[in-house]
Amino acid sequence: MSTPKCESCAFRAKYDRNPNSLLGRLWRWHTSWCPGWRSYMRSLSAEQRRELADKYDLKRYK
């Protein structure tokens, strides 16, 4: 299986630029069920995971 490209995802960049945009909100919703995002988060260190969880307010990973 290939490595998720979540770090350079175009939708994630849209969210970072404007969280209230349609594509930004779509990305945020998508993180709740995306298997690629889950495996990406599991591949990070605990500290990096916590930082992303705080940045994107992802309660599942806190």
Secondary structure, DSSP 8 states (H G I E B T S, - for coil): -----GGG-HHHHHHHH-TTSHHHHHHHHHTTT-HHHHHHHHHS-HHHHHHHHHHHT-GGG-
